[in-house]
Amino acid sequence: MKSKYLLAYERLCPTDKLTEDDPRKADIIAEMKAVAKAKTNREAADIIRWWGWDNDQQLTSFVYRARKLMNSKG
């Protein structure tokens, strides 16, 4: 079973197709977990800012949606 962190990433980044043996998987999971556990959205954004966002609005939107997906009960 896939982790909720990887599932959230795949849902929010549908054009980035990850294969079973993708060497980035562990790093993506670790960063998504850190985003979920961050105390604030700003702290979460700083974790993945290096991913190369076109603008801060895209980054803020991604962080908000990711945290909502990963921290939801159910």
PDB file of N, CA, C and O in Angstrom:
ATOM      1  N   MET A   1       0.835  -1.183   0.000  1.00  0.00           N
ATOM      2  CA  MET A   1       0.000   0.000   0.000  1.00  0.00           C
ATOM      3  C   MET A   1       0.884   1.252   0.000  1.00  0.00           C
ATOM      4  O   MET A   1       1.869   1.325   0.735  1.00  0.00           O
ATOM      5  N   LYS A   2       0.525   2.222  -0.823  1.00  0.00           N
ATOM      6  CA  LYS A   2       1.291   3.468  -0.914  1.00  0.00           C
ATOM      7  C   LYS A   2       1.024   4.341   0.304  1.00  0.00           C
ATOM      8  O   LYS A   2      -0.060   4.318   0.887  1.00  0.00           O
ATOM      9  N   SER A   3       2.031   5.100   0.665  1.00  0.00           N
ATOM     10  CA  SER A   3       1.871   6.026   1.782  1.00  0.00           C
ATOM     11  C   SER A   3       0.971   7.186   1.370  1.00  0.00           C
ATOM     12  O   SER A   3       0.863   7.515   0.188  1.00  0.00           O
ATOM     13  N   LYS A   4       0.329   7.799   2.357  1.00  0.00           N
ATOM     14  CA  LYS A   4      -0.537   8.943   2.064  1.00  0.00           C
ATOM     15  C   LYS A   4       0.271  10.110   1.507  1.00  0.00           C
ATOM     16  O   LYS A   4      -0.268  10.956   0.792  1.00  0.00           O
ATOM     17  N   TYR A   5       1.551  10.158   1.827  1.00  0.00           N
ATOM     18  CA  TYR A   5       2.403  11.228   1.329  1.00  0.00           C
ATOM     19  C   TYR A   5       2.649  11.075  -0.168  1.00  0.00           C
ATOM     20  O   TYR A   5       2.614  12.052  -0.917  1.00  0.00           O
ATOM     21  N   LEU A   6       2.896   9.860  -0.588  1.00  0.00           N
ATOM     22  CA  LEU A   6       3.107   9.590  -2.006  1.00  0.00           C
ATOM     23  C   LEU A   6       1.795   9.736  -2.786  1.00  0.00           C
ATOM     24  O   LEU A   6       1.785  10.256  -3.901  1.00  0.00           O
ATOM     25  N   LEU A   7       0.713   9.283  -2.200  1.00  0.00           N
ATOM     26  CA  LEU A   7      -0.590   9.426  -2.858  1.00  0.00           C
ATOM     27  C   LEU A   7      -0.937  10.899  -3.057  1.00  0.00           C
ATOM     28  O   LEU A   7      -1.449  11.276  -4.111  1.00  0.00           O
ATOM     29  N   ALA A   8      -0.666  11.726  -2.065  1.00  0.00           N
ATOM     30  CA  ALA A   8      -0.935  13.164  -2.186  1.00  0.00           C
ATOM     31  C   ALA A   8      -0.076  13.769  -3.288  1.00  0.00           C
ATOM     32  O   ALA A   8      -0.566  14.551  -4.103  1.00  0.00           O
ATOM     33  N   TYR A   9       1.203  13.410  -3.315  1.00  0.00           N
ATOM     34  CA  TYR A   9       2.098  13.925  -4.358  1.00  0.00           C
ATOM     35  C   TYR A   9       1.589  13.543  -5.743  1.00  0.00           C
ATOM     36  O   TYR A   9       1.524  14.383  -6.641  1.00  0.00           O
ATOM     37  N   GLU A  10       1.232  12.281  -5.913  1.00  0.00           N
ATOM     38  CA  GLU A  10       0.761  11.816  -7.218  1.00  0.00           C
ATOM     39  C   GLU A  10      -0.537  12.505  -7.627  1.00  0.00           C
ATOM     40  O   GLU A  10      -0.749  12.778  -8.809  1.00  0.00           O
ATOM     41  N   ARG A  11      -1.393  12.784  -6.671  1.00  0.00           N
ATOM     42  CA  ARG A  11      -2.647  13.471  -6.982  1.00  0.00           C
ATOM     43  C   ARG A  11      -2.397  14.927  -7.380  1.00  0.00           C
ATOM     44  O   ARG A  11      -3.040  15.444  -8.294  1.00  0.00           O
ATOM     45  N   LEU A  12      -1.471  15.577  -6.698  1.00  0.00           N
ATOM     46  CA  LEU A  12      -1.205  16.983  -6.945  1.00  0.00           C
ATOM     47  C   LEU A  12      -0.219  17.222  -8.090  1.00  0.00           C
ATOM     48  O   LEU A  12      -0.135  18.330  -8.620  1.00  0.00           O
ATOM     49  N   CYS A  13       0.515  16.196  -8.462  1.00  0.00           N
ATOM     50  CA  CYS A  13       1.504  16.303  -9.546  1.00  0.00           C
ATOM     51  C   CYS A  13       1.251  15.202 -10.575  1.00  0.00           C
ATOM     52  O   CYS A  13       2.108  14.342 -10.782  1.00  0.00           O
ATOM     53  N   PRO A  14       0.090  15.219 -11.219  1.00  0.00           N
ATOM     54  CA  PRO A  14      -0.275  14.109 -12.105  1.00  0.00           C
ATOM     55  C   PRO A  14       0.620  13.950 -13.331  1.00  0.00           C
ATOM     56  O   PRO A  14       0.650  12.875 -13.930  1.00  0.00           O
ATOM     57  N   THR A  15       1.338  14.982 -13.711  1.00  0.00           N
ATOM     58  CA  THR A  15       2.205  14.862 -14.881  1.00  0.00           C
ATOM     59  C   THR A  15       3.572  14.270 -14.543  1.00  0.00           C
ATOM     60  O   THR A  15       4.339  13.924 -15.441  1.00  0.00           O
ATOM     61  N   ASP A  16       3.876  14.155 -13.259  1.00  0.00           N
ATOM     62  CA  ASP A  16       5.145  13.555 -12.829  1.00  0.00           C
ATOM     63  C   ASP A  16       4.884  12.097 -12.494  1.00  0.00           C
ATOM     64  O   ASP A  16       4.591  11.756 -11.348  1.00  0.00           O
ATOM     65  N   LYS A  17       4.988  11.260 -13.475  1.00  0.00           N
ATOM     66  CA  LYS A  17       4.703   9.837 -13.305  1.00  0.00           C
ATOM     67  C   LYS A  17       5.883   9.141 -12.622  1.00  0.00           C
ATOM     68  O   LYS A  17       6.992   9.105 -13.155  1.00  0.00           O
ATOM     69  N   LEU A  18       5.622   8.591 -11.438  1.00  0.00           N
ATOM     70  CA  LEU A  18       6.659   7.868 -10.694  1.00  0.00           C
ATOM     71  C   LEU A  18       6.533   6.378 -10.960  1.00  0.00           C
ATOM     72  O   LEU A  18       5.438   5.815 -10.924  1.00  0.00           O
ATOM     73  N   THR A  19       7.661   5.755 -11.225  1.00  0.00           N
ATOM     74  CA  THR A  19       7.673   4.306 -11.410  1.00  0.00           C
ATOM     75  C   THR A  19       7.993   3.646 -10.079  1.00  0.00           C
ATOM     76  O   THR A  19       8.426   4.310  -9.136  1.00  0.00           O
ATOM     77  N   GLU A  20       7.781   2.350 -10.006  1.00  0.00           N
ATOM     78  CA  GLU A  20       8.053   1.614  -8.764  1.00  0.00           C
ATOM     79  C   GLU A  20       9.489   1.785  -8.295  1.00  0.00           C
ATOM     80  O   GLU A  20       9.742   1.851  -7.092  1.00  0.00           O
ATOM     81  N   ASP A  21      10.427   1.856  -9.221  1.00  0.00           N
ATOM     82  CA  ASP A  21      11.844   1.940  -8.850  1.00  0.00           C
ATOM     83  C   ASP A  21      12.418   3.358  -8.993  1.00  0.00           C
ATOM     84  O   ASP A  21      13.632   3.533  -9.097  1.00  0.00           O
ATOM     85  N   ASP A  22      11.549   4.350  -8.996  1.00  0.00           N
ATOM     86  CA  ASP A  22      11.998   5.738  -9.121  1.00  0.00           C
ATOM     87  C   ASP A  22      12.887   6.096  -7.928  1.00  0.00           C
ATOM     88  O   ASP A  22      12.452   5.983  -6.782  1.00  0.00           O
ATOM     89  N   PRO A  23      14.108   6.522  -8.180  1.00  0.00           N
ATOM     90  CA  PRO A  23      15.024   6.821  -7.072  1.00  0.00           C
ATOM     91  C   PRO A  23      14.622   8.046  -6.248  1.00  0.00           C
ATOM     92  O   PRO A  23      15.167   8.264  -5.166  1.00  0.00           O
ATOM     93  N   ARG A  24      13.681   8.842  -6.742  1.00  0.00           N
ATOM     94  CA  ARG A  24      13.235  10.039  -6.011  1.00  0.00           C
ATOM     95  C   ARG A  24      12.172   9.745  -4.966  1.00  0.00           C
ATOM     96  O   ARG A  24      11.878  10.592  -4.123  1.00  0.00           O
ATOM     97  N   LYS A  25      11.599   8.559  -5.014  1.00  0.00           N
ATOM     98  CA  LYS A  25      10.450   8.250  -4.154  1.00  0.00           C
ATOM     99  C   LYS A  25      10.706   8.519  -2.671  1.00  0.00           C
ATOM    100  O   LYS A  25       9.903   9.190  -2.023  1.00  0.00           O
ATOM    101  N   ALA A  26      11.775   8.024  -2.141  1.00  0.00           N
ATOM    102  CA  ALA A  26      12.048   8.184  -0.708  1.00  0.00           C
ATOM    103  C   ALA A  26      12.187   9.657  -0.342  1.00  0.00           C
ATOM    104  O   ALA A  26      11.704  10.085   0.706  1.00  0.00           O
ATOM    105  N   ASP A  27      12.843  10.432  -1.200  1.00  0.00           N
ATOM    106  CA  ASP A  27      13.007  11.860  -0.936  1.00  0.00           C
ATOM    107  C   ASP A  27      11.669  12.592  -1.027  1.00  0.00           C
ATOM    108  O   ASP A  27      11.387  13.471  -0.212  1.00  0.00           O
ATOM    109  N   ILE A  28      10.851  12.241  -2.002  1.00  0.00           N
ATOM    110  CA  ILE A  28       9.542  12.871  -2.155  1.00  0.00           C
ATOM    111  C   ILE A  28       8.682  12.572  -0.930  1.00  0.00           C
ATOM    112  O   ILE A  28       8.035  13.467  -0.386  1.00  0.00           O
ATOM    113  N   ILE A  29       8.677  11.322  -0.505  1.00  0.00           N
ATOM    114  CA  ILE A  29       7.900  10.946   0.679  1.00  0.00           C
ATOM    115  C   ILE A  29       8.384  11.720   1.900  1.00  0.00           C
ATOM    116  O   ILE A  29       7.568  12.233   2.665  1.00  0.00           O
ATOM    117  N   ALA A  30       9.684  11.811   2.092  1.00  0.00           N
ATOM    118  CA  ALA A  30      10.237  12.527   3.248  1.00  0.00           C
ATOM    119  C   ALA A  30       9.849  14.004   3.218  1.00  0.00           C
ATOM    120  O   ALA A  30       9.486  14.572   4.248  1.00  0.00           O
ATOM    121  N   GLU A  31       9.923  14.622   2.052  1.00  0.00           N
ATOM    122  CA  GLU A  31       9.574  16.036   1.955  1.00  0.00           C
ATOM    123  C   GLU A  31       8.071  16.259   2.116  1.00  0.00           C
ATOM    124  O   GLU A  31       7.661  17.224   2.760  1.00  0.00           O
ATOM    125  N   MET A  32       7.261  15.399   1.554  1.00  0.00           N
ATOM    126  CA  MET A  32       5.814  15.532   1.724  1.00  0.00           C
ATOM    127  C   MET A  32       5.424  15.313   3.188  1.00  0.00           C
ATOM    128  O   MET A  32       4.531  15.987   3.701  1.00  0.00           O
ATOM    129  N   LYS A  33       6.084  14.385   3.849  1.00  0.00           N
ATOM    130  CA  LYS A  33       5.823  14.166   5.273  1.00  0.00           C
ATOM    131  C   LYS A  33       6.204  15.410   6.072  1.00  0.00           C
ATOM    132  O   LYS A  33       5.480  15.810   6.984  1.00  0.00           O
ATOM    133  N   ALA A  34       7.326  16.016   5.735  1.00  0.00           N
ATOM    134  CA  ALA A  34       7.754  17.242   6.416  1.00  0.00           C
ATOM    135  C   ALA A  34       6.764  18.377   6.158  1.00  0.00           C
ATOM    136  O   ALA A  34       6.491  19.173   7.056  1.00  0.00           O
ATOM    137  N   VAL A  35       6.227  18.459   4.944  1.00  0.00           N
ATOM    138  CA  VAL A  35       5.207  19.461   4.623  1.00  0.00           C
ATOM    139  C   VAL A  35       3.974  19.236   5.502  1.00  0.00           C
ATOM    140  O   VAL A  35       3.427  20.185   6.064  1.00  0.00           O
ATOM    141  N   ALA A  36       3.547  17.998   5.617  1.00  0.00           N
ATOM    142  CA  ALA A  36       2.365  17.676   6.428  1.00  0.00           C
ATOM    143  C   ALA A  36       2.583  18.020   7.896  1.00  0.00           C
ATOM    144  O   ALA A  36       1.665  18.495   8.564  1.00  0.00           O
ATOM    145  N   LYS A  37       3.773  17.789   8.395  1.00  0.00           N
ATOM    146  CA  LYS A  37       4.060  17.963   9.823  1.00  0.00           C
ATOM    147  C   LYS A  37       4.513  19.377  10.189  1.00  0.00           C
ATOM    148  O   LYS A  37       4.653  19.690  11.371  1.00  0.00           O
ATOM    149  N   ALA A  38       4.741  20.225   9.202  1.00  0.00           N
ATOM    150  CA  ALA A  38       5.198  21.593   9.472  1.00  0.00           C
ATOM    151  C   ALA A  38       4.169  22.323  10.338  1.00  0.00           C
ATOM    152  O   ALA A  38       2.970  22.059  10.255  1.00  0.00           O
ATOM    153  N   LYS A  39       4.658  23.238  11.163  1.00  0.00           N
ATOM    154  CA  LYS A  39       3.767  23.974  12.063  1.00  0.00           C
ATOM    155  C   LYS A  39       2.913  24.996  11.329  1.00  0.00           C
ATOM    156  O   LYS A  39       1.791  25.285  11.748  1.00  0.00           O
ATOM    157  N   THR A  40       3.434  25.543  10.243  1.00  0.00           N
ATOM    158  CA  THR A  40       2.691  26.555   9.487  1.00  0.00           C
ATOM    159  C   THR A  40       2.804  26.275   7.995  1.00  0.00           C
ATOM    160  O   THR A  40       3.674  25.522   7.557  1.00  0.00           O
ATOM    161  N   ASN A  41       1.922  26.886   7.226  1.00  0.00           N
ATOM    162  CA  ASN A  41       2.006  26.761   5.766  1.00  0.00           C
ATOM    163  C   ASN A  41       3.292  27.387   5.250  1.00  0.00           C
ATOM    164  O   ASN A  41       3.884  26.883   4.296  1.00  0.00           O
ATOM    165  N   ARG A  42       3.728  28.466   5.861  1.00  0.00           N
ATOM    166  CA  ARG A  42       4.975  29.114   5.433  1.00  0.00           C
ATOM    167  C   ARG A  42       6.171  28.181   5.650  1.00  0.00           C
ATOM    168  O   ARG A  42       7.039  28.058   4.786  1.00  0.00           O
ATOM    169  N   GLU A  43       6.202  27.533   6.802  1.00  0.00           N
ATOM    170  CA  GLU A  43       7.274  26.569   7.081  1.00  0.00           C
ATOM    171  C   GLU A  43       7.217  25.415   6.072  1.00  0.00           C
ATOM    172  O   GLU A  43       8.250  24.955   5.585  1.00  0.00           O
ATOM    173  N   ALA A  44       6.017  24.960   5.771  1.00  0.00           N
ATOM    174  CA  ALA A  44       5.836  23.883   4.794  1.00  0.00           C
ATOM    175  C   ALA A  44       6.328  24.316   3.418  1.00  0.00           C
ATOM    176  O   ALA A  44       6.992  23.548   2.721  1.00  0.00           O
ATOM    177  N   ALA A  45       6.005  25.531   3.033  1.00  0.00           N
ATOM    178  CA  ALA A  45       6.429  26.041   1.725  1.00  0.00           C
ATOM    179  C   ALA A  45       7.950  26.112   1.630  1.00  0.00           C
ATOM    180  O   ALA A  45       8.524  25.815   0.583  1.00  0.00           O
ATOM    181  N   ASP A  46       8.593  26.502   2.709  1.00  0.00           N
ATOM    182  CA  ASP A  46      10.061  26.598   2.698  1.00  0.00           C
ATOM    183  C   ASP A  46      10.722  25.239   2.453  1.00  0.00           C
ATOM    184  O   ASP A  46      11.824  25.173   1.909  1.00  0.00           O
ATOM    185  N   ILE A  47      10.063  24.178   2.847  1.00  0.00           N
ATOM    186  CA  ILE A  47      10.611  22.826   2.673  1.00  0.00           C
ATOM    187  C   ILE A  47      10.717  22.454   1.200  1.00  0.00           C
ATOM    188  O   ILE A  47      11.678  21.804   0.788  1.00  0.00           O
ATOM    189  N   ILE A  48       9.738  22.864   0.412  1.00  0.00           N
ATOM    190  CA  ILE A  48       9.710  22.459  -1.000  1.00  0.00           C
ATOM    191  C   ILE A  48       9.896  23.627  -1.966  1.00  0.00           C
ATOM    192  O   ILE A  48       9.703  23.469  -3.172  1.00  0.00           O
ATOM    193  N   ARG A  49      10.261  24.769  -1.457  1.00  0.00           N
ATOM    194  CA  ARG A  49      10.467  25.946  -2.324  1.00  0.00           C
ATOM    195  C   ARG A  49      11.486  25.628  -3.427  1.00  0.00           C
ATOM    196  O   ARG A  49      11.368  26.139  -4.541  1.00  0.00           O
ATOM    197  N   TRP A  50      12.461  24.807  -3.129  1.00  0.00           N
ATOM    198  CA  TRP A  50      13.522  24.487  -4.093  1.00  0.00           C
ATOM    199  C   TRP A  50      13.013  23.677  -5.290  1.00  0.00           C
ATOM    200  O   TRP A  50      13.735  23.527  -6.276  1.00  0.00           O
ATOM    201  N   TRP A  51      11.790  23.156  -5.222  1.00  0.00           N
ATOM    202  CA  TRP A  51      11.253  22.376  -6.336  1.00  0.00           C
ATOM    203  C   TRP A  51      11.138  23.196  -7.610  1.00  0.00           C
ATOM    204  O   TRP A  51      10.988  22.619  -8.687  1.00  0.00           O
ATOM    205  N   GLY A  52      11.201  24.508  -7.529  1.00  0.00           N
ATOM    206  CA  GLY A  52      11.208  25.354  -8.719  1.00  0.00           C
ATOM    207  C   GLY A  52       9.833  25.806  -9.153  1.00  0.00           C
ATOM    208  O   GLY A  52       9.417  25.545 -10.282  1.00  0.00           O
ATOM    209  N   TRP A  53       9.142  26.466  -8.288  1.00  0.00           N
ATOM    210  CA  TRP A  53       7.798  26.965  -8.577  1.00  0.00           C
ATOM    211  C   TRP A  53       7.870  28.176  -9.485  1.00  0.00           C
ATOM    212  O   TRP A  53       8.818  28.958  -9.409  1.00  0.00           O
ATOM    213  N   ASP A  54       6.872  28.336 -10.345  1.00  0.00           N
ATOM    214  CA  ASP A  54       6.798  29.492 -11.233  1.00  0.00           C
ATOM    215  C   ASP A  54       6.517  30.765 -10.441  1.00  0.00           C
ATOM    216  O   ASP A  54       6.994  31.845 -10.789  1.00  0.00           O
ATOM    217  N   ASN A  55       5.731  30.620  -9.365  1.00  0.00           N
ATOM    218  CA  ASN A  55       5.435  31.786  -8.525  1.00  0.00           C
ATOM    219  C   ASN A  55       4.991  31.321  -7.142  1.00  0.00           C
ATOM    220  O   ASN A  55       4.682  30.149  -6.928  1.00  0.00           O
ATOM    221  N   ASP A  56       4.967  32.262  -6.220  1.00  0.00           N
ATOM    222  CA  ASP A  56       4.599  31.931  -4.837  1.00  0.00           C
ATOM    223  C   ASP A  56       3.149  31.499  -4.703  1.00  0.00           C
ATOM    224  O   ASP A  56       2.818  30.727  -3.803  1.00  0.00           O
ATOM    225  N   GLN A  57       2.284  31.978  -5.574  1.00  0.00           N
ATOM    226  CA  GLN A  57       0.879  31.585  -5.505  1.00  0.00           C
ATOM    227  C   GLN A  57       0.718  30.086  -5.782  1.00  0.00           C
ATOM    228  O   GLN A  57      -0.071  29.411  -5.121  1.00  0.00           O
ATOM    229  N   GLN A  58       1.458  29.576  -6.748  1.00  0.00           N
ATOM    230  CA  GLN A  58       1.412  28.136  -7.038  1.00  0.00           C
ATOM    231  C   GLN A  58       1.925  27.334  -5.849  1.00  0.00           C
ATOM    232  O   GLN A  58       1.328  26.328  -5.467  1.00  0.00           O
ATOM    233  N   LEU A  59       3.016  27.776  -5.274  1.00  0.00           N
ATOM    234  CA  LEU A  59       3.593  27.098  -4.116  1.00  0.00           C
ATOM    235  C   LEU A  59       2.615  27.113  -2.949  1.00  0.00           C
ATOM    236  O   LEU A  59       2.400  26.084  -2.308  1.00  0.00           O
ATOM    237  N   THR A  60       2.026  28.258  -2.671  1.00  0.00           N
ATOM    238  CA  THR A  60       1.082  28.377  -1.564  1.00  0.00           C
ATOM    239  C   THR A  60      -0.130  27.477  -1.779  1.00  0.00           C
ATOM    240  O   THR A  60      -0.599  26.821  -0.849  1.00  0.00           O
ATOM    241  N   SER A  61      -0.628  27.453  -2.998  1.00  0.00           N
ATOM    242  CA  SER A  61      -1.776  26.608  -3.322  1.00  0.00           C
ATOM    243  C   SER A  61      -1.436  25.129  -3.147  1.00  0.00           C
ATOM    244  O   SER A  61      -2.222  24.369  -2.580  1.00  0.00           O
ATOM    245  N   PHE A  62      -0.257  24.723  -3.638  1.00  0.00           N
ATOM    246  CA  PHE A  62       0.162  23.336  -3.508  1.00  0.00           C
ATOM    247  C   PHE A  62       0.260  22.947  -2.034  1.00  0.00           C
ATOM    248  O   PHE A  62      -0.241  21.897  -1.633  1.00  0.00           O
ATOM    249  N   VAL A  63       0.898  23.783  -1.237  1.00  0.00           N
ATOM    250  CA  VAL A  63       1.084  23.491   0.189  1.00  0.00           C
ATOM    251  C   VAL A  63      -0.267  23.350   0.885  1.00  0.00           C
ATOM    252  O   VAL A  63      -0.482  22.415   1.656  1.00  0.00           O
ATOM    253  N   TYR A  64      -1.165  24.276   0.609  1.00  0.00           N
ATOM    254  CA  TYR A  64      -2.488  24.225   1.232  1.00  0.00           C
ATOM    255  C   TYR A  64      -3.212  22.921   0.879  1.00  0.00           C
ATOM    256  O   TYR A  64      -3.730  22.229   1.756  1.00  0.00           O
ATOM    257  N   ARG A  65      -3.238  22.600  -0.409  1.00  0.00           N
ATOM    258  CA  ARG A  65      -3.934  21.380  -0.848  1.00  0.00           C
ATOM    259  C   ARG A  65      -3.253  20.121  -0.331  1.00  0.00           C
ATOM    260  O   ARG A  65      -3.921  19.170   0.072  1.00  0.00           O
ATOM    261  N   ALA A  66      -1.922  20.115  -0.343  1.00  0.00           N
ATOM    262  CA  ALA A  66      -1.181  18.942   0.131  1.00  0.00           C
ATOM    263  C   ALA A  66      -1.438  18.698   1.612  1.00  0.00           C
ATOM    264  O   ALA A  66      -1.706  17.569   2.023  1.00  0.00           O
ATOM    265  N   ARG A  67      -1.357  19.751   2.407  1.00  0.00           N
ATOM    266  CA  ARG A  67      -1.581  19.596   3.848  1.00  0.00           C
ATOM    267  C   ARG A  67      -3.009  19.151   4.143  1.00  0.00           C
ATOM    268  O   ARG A  67      -3.238  18.356   5.055  1.00  0.00           O
ATOM    269  N   LYS A  68      -3.957  19.656   3.384  1.00  0.00           N
ATOM    270  CA  LYS A  68      -5.343  19.254   3.560  1.00  0.00           C
ATOM    271  C   LYS A  68      -5.518  17.763   3.245  1.00  0.00           C
ATOM    272  O   LYS A  68      -6.178  17.041   3.993  1.00  0.00           O
ATOM    273  N   LEU A  69      -4.931  17.309   2.145  1.00  0.00           N
ATOM    274  CA  LEU A  69      -5.007  15.895   1.772  1.00  0.00           C
ATOM    275  C   LEU A  69      -4.323  14.985   2.790  1.00  0.00           C
ATOM    276  O   LEU A  69      -4.880  13.966   3.198  1.00  0.00           O
ATOM    277  N   MET A  70      -3.127  15.357   3.188  1.00  0.00           N
ATOM    278  CA  MET A  70      -2.320  14.472   4.039  1.00  0.00           C
ATOM    279  C   MET A  70      -2.759  14.486   5.495  1.00  0.00           C
ATOM    280  O   MET A  70      -2.525  13.518   6.218  1.00  0.00           O
ATOM    281  N   ASN A  71      -3.385  15.557   5.931  1.00  0.00           N
ATOM    282  CA  ASN A  71      -3.777  15.659   7.330  1.00  0.00           C
ATOM    283  C   ASN A  71      -5.251  15.397   7.579  1.00  0.00           C
ATOM    284  O   ASN A  71      -5.731  15.519   8.706  1.00  0.00           O
ATOM    285  N   SER A  72      -5.976  15.033   6.510  1.00  0.00           N
ATOM    286  CA  SER A  72      -7.401  14.762   6.689  1.00  0.00           C
ATOM    287  C   SER A  72      -7.605  13.420   7.382  1.00  0.00           C
ATOM    288  O   SER A  72      -6.826  12.483   7.209  1.00  0.00           O
ATOM    289  N   LYS A  73      -8.621  13.358   8.132  1.00  0.00           N
ATOM    290  CA  LYS A  73      -8.991  12.108   8.816  1.00  0.00           C
ATOM    291  C   LYS A  73      -9.946  11.356   7.910  1.00  0.00           C
ATOM    292  O   LYS A  73     -10.992  11.874   7.519  1.00  0.00           O
ATOM    293  N   GLY A  74      -9.574  10.128   7.581  1.00  0.00           N
ATOM    294  CA  GLY A  74     -10.506   9.376   6.772  1.00  0.00           C
ATOM    295  C   GLY A  74      -9.938   8.832   5.517  1.00  0.00           C
ATOM    296  O   GLY A  74     -10.646   8.175   4.754  1.00  0.00           O
TER     297      GLY A  74
END
